[in-house]
Structures are given as C-alpha cells and as structure tokens.
Amino acid sequence: MKGWRRRAVMGWGAILLVVALGCASPQTKPAAAPAAASPAPKPEDVQKEILAQDARRIEAMTQADAQALGEILRDDLTYIHSSGPLETKAQVIDEITSGKLRYRAIEPSEQTVRVFGDTAIVTGRAQLRVNSGGKGLGFWVRFTEVWVRANNAWQLAAWQSTRLPD
C-alpha cells in the first residue's frame, strides 16, 4: 500500500477508535483492581505450625489433658492403634483420662509433612512407652496422621500406626 493510503487508513482507524470509546455508556466503569489478598503462608511455616500442634497433642496425651485433646482432636476422628482397634475421639479421650491407657512417652522421629491446602499428611516413626492393662510396654511404630485446618486451627482427623518389629 502506498504511504498516503496507509496513513489515511490508519487515520480513519484512529478516528473510529475515538468515536467508539466516546460512544461507550457513561455508566461503564473500568474494572476495579482486585483487592490485595493476604500473602499465603510459606510452606515451611505451615509445616512448623502442624508439627507444633502435633507436639501439643503428644503433651496432652502424656498429661491426660482432656480439655487440650478436645481442642486438638476432630469430632470425627478415626484413631487406629498399632494393635488394630479403631477408636473415636470420645473413646480415645476416655481411654487416656480413665487411666486404661497411659502414655508415658511418645517420641516422634523422621517426620515428613505434606500440605494440600487445608489438609496435611504427616508420616514418621515414633517410640511409644505406655502402660496398658497394668503392664508397661515400649515399642516403635510407623504412623500416618491426617490434619485438617478448620477455623484457623489444625486438628487431628486420623491416626494410623503399625507396630515395627523389635
């Protein structure tokens, strides 16, 4: 296209653009910028928060603290002992506070935390020292925990452990 024609076409294009913009409804407002979201917590901070809550759970279990356990354990908890029984939140708290099962020590190791939004999975090993049925026991387990964040707090939703050979 010759130079003068190209400038004429471009000039008409600019005029049409100005007219189109001028004909836009005066009620049309430019889109508002989205509100600045609070920055997402760093994964390592979330992992530390979950491990801190797990340490709080361990302390509550060894101290037979029903109030703390009530806050830390979800109402729909499934707790599977290394010996096989499945218990609910109420059963776990009752067993611990009644003295049927006394956790003398729970020492976790090799913990790995994977976070998926408001759900986290913790795997690891733990050495347990308990009194059960008047008998002192000590053994190692490999465990899986499922934590769920609700109302800005992490709660234990599931525990499953497998006793390791001596």
Helices and strands as residue ranges (DSSP letters): H 3-22, H 43-62, H 66-72, E 73-80, E 86-87, H 89-98, E 101-116, E 119-132, E 135-150, E 153-163
